[in-house]
Amino acid sequence: MMVRYRLMRSQDVPGVFKVDQACFLHNWTQDSYHAEIKNCLSNYIVAEADGEIIGFGGFWQVIDEAHITNIAVLEAYRQIGVGQSIMNAMLALAQEKGCVGMTLEVRGDNQPALNFYLKNKFTREGRRKDYYGLGMDAIIMWRYGLE
Ligand SMILES: CC(C)(COP(=O)(O)OP(=O)(O)OC[C@H]1O[C@@H](n2cnc3c(N)ncnc32)[C@H](O)[C@@H]1OP(=O)(O)O)[C@@H](O)C(=O)NCCC(=O)NCCS
């Protein structure tokens, strides 16, 4: 399977929305992804295979920090390196734009995602209680240095 990694365009929004709906409990709207394309702080990478969006990831650049908003891969395409390639593309883009660190929140019980970020040199730096609803805390993670 040939996978292309590139910046998100407005034509990608329906595909990105489909991935969002398949992968997250708290979903964004199509309009919010359209707004991301217009937002000059936003940077989104999509993974495309045979014309289908199979994954995506994005971050907001806040001064010299990259705040990850979402990263997801359709279940059928997980654990074959697609998420890692999206992360690599985001790290390269963030570095190119002058970012020196990257941060995110992840649900404390999302073990695949926690492993994914730990493998990518993120460390646990804090906790936001009930961030995703009662009893669902967020772990705040940081990666210092993007090289
Ligand atoms: C997190 C996610 C994006 C990873 O995507 P992926 O394409 O499966 O990841 P990769 O195949 O590139 O895996 C890279 C590393 O992540 C870790 N990882 C990925 N899936 C894992 C799993 N199910 N269990 C444990 N570790 C896992 C491993 O360390 C893996 O490295 P390895 O293959 O050398 O062991 C994917 O699981 C996903 O979409 N999850 C649902 C959405 C989500 O929770 N997003 C994060 C929100 S903060």
The ligand as an SDF file (V2000), in Angstrom:
LIG
                    3D

 48 50  0  0  0  0  0  0  0  0999 V2000
   -2.4210    6.6010   18.4920 C   0  0  0  0  0  0  0  0  0  0  0  0
   -2.5460    6.2250   17.0140 C   0  0  0  0  0  0  0  0  0  0  0  0
   -2.6490    7.4980   16.1730 C   0  0  0  0  0  0  0  0  0  0  0  0
   -1.2610    5.4480   16.5930 C   0  0  0  0  0  0  0  0  0  0  0  0
   -1.3060    5.2430   15.1900 O   0  0  0  0  0  0  0  0  0  0  0  0
   -0.6410    3.9460   14.4880 P   0  0  0  0  0  0  0  0  0  0  0  0
   -0.6130    4.1990   13.0380 O   0  0  0  0  0  0  0  0  0  0  0  0
   -1.3270    2.7140   14.9490 O   0  0  0  0  0  0  0  0  0  0  0  0
    0.8260    4.0030   15.1140 O   0  0  0  0  0  0  0  0  0  0  0  0
    2.1730    3.3160   14.5370 P   0  0  0  0  0  0  0  0  0  0  0  0
    1.8530    2.0490   13.8390 O   0  0  0  0  0  0  0  0  0  0  0  0
    2.9210    4.3260   13.7680 O   0  0  0  0  0  0  0  0  0  0  0  0
    2.9240    2.9660   15.9040 O   0  0  0  0  0  0  0  0  0  0  0  0
    3.9940    3.7400   16.4310 C   0  0  0  0  0  0  0  0  0  0  0  0
    4.2090    3.3580   17.8820 C   0  0  0  0  0  0  0  0  0  0  0  0
    3.0700    3.6640   18.6810 O   0  0  0  0  0  0  0  0  0  0  0  0
    2.8910    2.6770   19.7220 C   0  0  0  0  0  0  0  0  0  0  0  0
    1.6060    2.0120   19.5350 N   0  0  0  0  0  0  0  0  0  0  0  0
    0.7610    2.1580   18.4900 C   0  0  0  0  0  0  0  0  0  0  0  0
   -0.3480    1.4110   18.6740 N   0  0  0  0  0  0  0  0  0  0  0  0
   -0.2050    0.7760   19.8490 C   0  0  0  0  0  0  0  0  0  0  0  0
   -1.0180   -0.1420   20.5740 C   0  0  0  0  0  0  0  0  0  0  0  0
   -2.2270   -0.5380   20.1230 N   0  0  0  0  0  0  0  0  0  0  0  0
   -0.5650   -0.6000   21.7700 N   0  0  0  0  0  0  0  0  0  0  0  0
    0.6220   -0.1920   22.2460 C   0  0  0  0  0  0  0  0  0  0  0  0
    1.4560    0.6700   21.5910 N   0  0  0  0  0  0  0  0  0  0  0  0
    1.0470    1.1500   20.4060 C   0  0  0  0  0  0  0  0  0  0  0  0
    4.0520    1.7110   19.5790 C   0  0  0  0  0  0  0  0  0  0  0  0
    5.1020    2.1860   20.4030 O   0  0  0  0  0  0  0  0  0  0  0  0
    4.4280    1.8560   18.1010 C   0  0  0  0  0  0  0  0  0  0  0  0
    5.7610    1.5540   17.8540 O   0  0  0  0  0  0  0  0  0  0  0  0
    6.1920    0.0310   17.4820 P   0  0  0  0  0  0  0  0  0  0  0  0
    5.3760   -0.3330   16.2810 O   0  0  0  0  0  0  0  0  0  0  0  0
    7.6450    0.1510   17.1950 O   0  0  0  0  0  0  0  0  0  0  0  0
    5.8480   -0.7810   18.6660 O   0  0  0  0  0  0  0  0  0  0  0  0
   -3.7580    5.2840   16.7610 C   0  0  0  0  0  0  0  0  0  0  0  0
   -3.7370    4.2350   17.7360 O   0  0  0  0  0  0  0  0  0  0  0  0
   -5.1100    5.9640   16.8230 C   0  0  0  0  0  0  0  0  0  0  0  0
   -5.5920    6.5290   15.8450 O   0  0  0  0  0  0  0  0  0  0  0  0
   -5.7890    5.8840   17.9730 N   0  0  0  0  0  0  0  0  0  0  0  0
   -7.1450    6.4540   18.1120 C   0  0  0  0  0  0  0  0  0  0  0  0
   -7.1210    7.9570   18.1670 C   0  0  0  0  0  0  0  0  0  0  0  0
   -6.3170    8.4440   19.3460 C   0  0  0  0  0  0  0  0  0  0  0  0
   -6.4470    7.9530   20.4580 O   0  0  0  0  0  0  0  0  0  0  0  0
   -5.4770    9.4490   19.0940 N   0  0  0  0  0  0  0  0  0  0  0  0
   -4.6570   10.0730   20.1040 C   0  0  0  0  0  0  0  0  0  0  0  0
   -5.4680   11.1060   20.7930 C   0  0  0  0  0  0  0  0  0  0  0  0
   -4.4900   12.0860   21.8710 S   0  0  0  0  0  0  0  0  0  0  0  0
  1  2  1  0
  2  3  1  0
  2  4  1  0
  2 36  1  0
  4  5  1  0
  5  6  1  0
  6  7  2  0
  6  8  1  0
  6  9  1  0
  9 10  1  0
 10 11  2  0
 10 12  1  0
 10 13  1  0
 13 14  1  0
 14 15  1  0
 15 16  1  0
 15 30  1  0
 16 17  1  0
 17 18  1  0
 17 28  1  0
 18 19  1  0
 18 27  1  0
 19 20  2  0
 20 21  1  0
 21 22  1  0
 21 27  2  0
 22 23  1  0
 22 24  2  0
 24 25  1  0
 25 26  2  0
 26 27  1  0
 28 29  1  0
 28 30  1  0
 30 31  1  0
 31 32  1  0
 32 33  2  0
 32 34  1  0
 32 35  1  0
 36 37  1  0
 36 38  1  0
 38 39  2  0
 38 40  1  0
 40 41  1  0
 41 42  1  0
 42 43  1  0
 43 44  2  0
 43 45  1  0
 45 46  1  0
 46 47  1  0
 47 48  1  0
M  END
$$$$
